[in-house]
Amino acid sequence: AGLHTKAYRYFDGTNWGDWTDSNTYNVSKNGIYKVEVRDALENTISKEFTISHIDNEKPTISLSYDDNSWSLDKTITVTASDTGAGLHSKAYRFSLDGINWSNWINSNTYSITANGTYYIGVRDMLGNSDIKSITIAYVDKIKPSVILNYDDSTWAEEITVIVNATDKESGLAVNAYRYFNGSSWSDWTSLNTYTIKTNGSYKLEVRDILNNTESISFDIT
């Protein structure tokens, strides 16, 4: 009798489709499927088949970094997995804004040198990808803020310079101050006062815990 003009229909795991003349059937997810074929006299045969290697799932991503202490930089570590096709050999890329991206690379770590929000993309072997973001808040590359107080308006045998310094990020070092007397630097000290007995040009430096340092020059006349 020959095949029917619409000889094929397919079962998607829930419902049968209409009879069709197409002998191809696109499957987009894993599962158990059936196909039925009929001839012109409505004699039919059916076959069942299982699809198990379709992967359209995004990788799973988690991000971590040391957020318990201040430092000059941070390292983001990406932990990713993919239960389907597996991660791509170059699975990772990074962005500062979620729009402009680095090239795909094989390293799952990313060095950060400034606070802000960063974006990490991960892909699997088939190009399924996902994006996660993370906000970094404990990078400190900012110098301390320094204000000098002293009275150089009247004559005196000596002048005491008072250094008012603050650091809003990692904080001032224990020994945060040192002074230059015109020929040599003092050792670092916790004293924020400096007594001067000779006119001349002087310097001082103030540092924070991470050695970010501010330097100020001043003249005593």
Residue pairs with C-beta under 8 A, 6 or more apart in sequence:
1 39
1 40
1 41
1 43
2 39
2 40
3 37
3 38
3 39
3 40
4 19
4 38
4 39
4 40
4 42
5 21
5 40
6 19
6 20
6 21
7 19
7 21
7 23
7 37
7 38
7 39
8 19
8 20
8 21
8 22
8 23
8 25
8 35
8 36
8 37
9 16
9 17
9 18
9 19
9 20
9 35
9 36
10 16
10 17
10 25
10 33
10 34
10 35
10 36
11 17
11 33
11 34
11 35
11 36
12 31
12 33
13 31
13 32
13 33
16 36
19 38
25 33
25 35
27 33
27 51
27 54
28 54
28 56
29 51
29 54
29 56
30 51
30 52
30 53
30 54
31 50
31 51
32 48
32 49
32 50
33 48
33 49
33 50
33 51
34 46
34 47
34 48
34 49
35 46
35 47
35 49
36 44
36 45
36 46
37 44
37 45
37 46
38 44
55 82
55 84
55 85
55 124
55 125
55 126
55 128
56 126
56 128
57 82
57 83
57 84
57 128
58 124
58 128
58 129
58 130
59 80
59 81
59 82
59 87
59 91
59 122
59 123
59 124
59 128
59 129
59 130
60 80
60 81
60 82
60 130
61 78
61 79
61 80
61 120
61 122
61 130
61 132
62 78
62 79
62 80
62 132
63 76
63 77
63 78
63 79
63 120
63 132
63 134
64 76
64 77
64 79
65 74
65 75
65 76
65 77
65 112
65 134
65 136
66 74
66 75
66 138
67 74
67 136
67 137
67 138
68 138
69 138
70 138
70 139
70 140
70 169
70 170
70 171
70 209
70 210
71 138
71 139
71 140
71 210
72 113
72 139
72 140
72 141
72 210
73 111
73 112
73 113
73 139
74 111
74 112
74 136
74 138
74 139
75 109
75 110
75 111
75 112
76 109
76 110
76 111
76 112
76 118
76 120
76 134
76 136
77 108
77 109
78 92
78 108
78 109
78 110
78 120
78 122
79 108
80 87
80 91
80 92
80 108
80 122
81 87
82 124
82 125
82 128
84 124
84 126
84 128
85 124
85 125
85 126
85 128
86 124
86 125
87 122
87 123
87 124
87 125
88 104
88 123
88 124
88 125
88 127
89 106
90 104
90 105
90 106
91 104
91 106
91 108
91 122
91 123
91 124
92 104
92 105
92 106
92 107
92 108
92 110
92 120
92 121
92 122
93 101
93 102
93 103
93 104
93 105
93 120
93 121
94 101
94 102
94 110
94 118
94 119
94 120
94 121
95 101
95 102
95 118
95 119
95 120
95 121
96 116
96 118
96 119
97 119
98 119
98 131
98 133
101 121
104 123
110 118
110 120
112 118
112 136
112 139
113 139
113 141
114 136
114 139
114 141
115 136
115 137
115 138
115 139
116 135
116 136
117 133
117 134
117 135
117 136
118 133
118 134
118 135
118 136
119 131
119 132
119 133
120 131
120 132
120 133
120 134
121 129
121 130
121 131
122 129
122 130
122 131
122 132
123 129
140 169
140 170
140 208
140 210
140 212
141 210
141 212
142 167
142 168
142 169
142 212
143 208
143 212
143 213
143 214
144 165
144 166
144 167
144 172
144 176
144 206
144 207
144 208
144 212
144 213
144 214
145 165
145 166
145 167
145 168
145 214
146 163
146 164
146 165
146 204
146 206
146 214
146 216
147 163
147 164
147 165
148 161
148 162
148 163
148 164
148 204
148 216
148 218
149 161
149 162
149 163
149 164
150 159
150 160
150 161
150 162
150 220
151 159
152 159
152 220
152 221
157 197
158 195
158 196
158 197
159 195
159 196
159 220
160 193
160 194
160 195
160 196
161 193
161 194
161 195
161 196
161 202
161 204
161 218
162 192
162 193
163 177
163 192
163 193
163 194
163 204
163 206
164 192
165 172
165 176
165 177
165 192
165 206
165 214
166 172
167 208
167 209
167 212
169 208
170 208
170 209
170 210
170 212
171 208
171 209
172 206
172 207
172 208
172 209
173 188
173 207
173 208
173 209
173 211
174 190
175 187
175 188
175 189
175 190
176 188
176 190
176 192
176 206
176 207
176 208
177 188
177 189
177 190
177 191
177 192
177 194
177 204
177 205
177 206
178 185
178 186
178 187
178 188
178 189
178 204
178 205
179 185
179 186
179 194
179 202
179 203
179 204
180 186
180 202
180 203
180 204
180 205
181 200
181 202
182 200
182 201
182 202
185 205
188 207
194 202
194 204
196 202
196 220
198 220
199 220
199 221
200 219
200 220
201 217
201 218
201 219
202 217
202 218
202 219
202 220
203 215
203 216
203 217
203 218
204 215
204 216
204 218
205 213
205 214
205 215
205 216
206 213
206 214
206 216
207 213
207 214
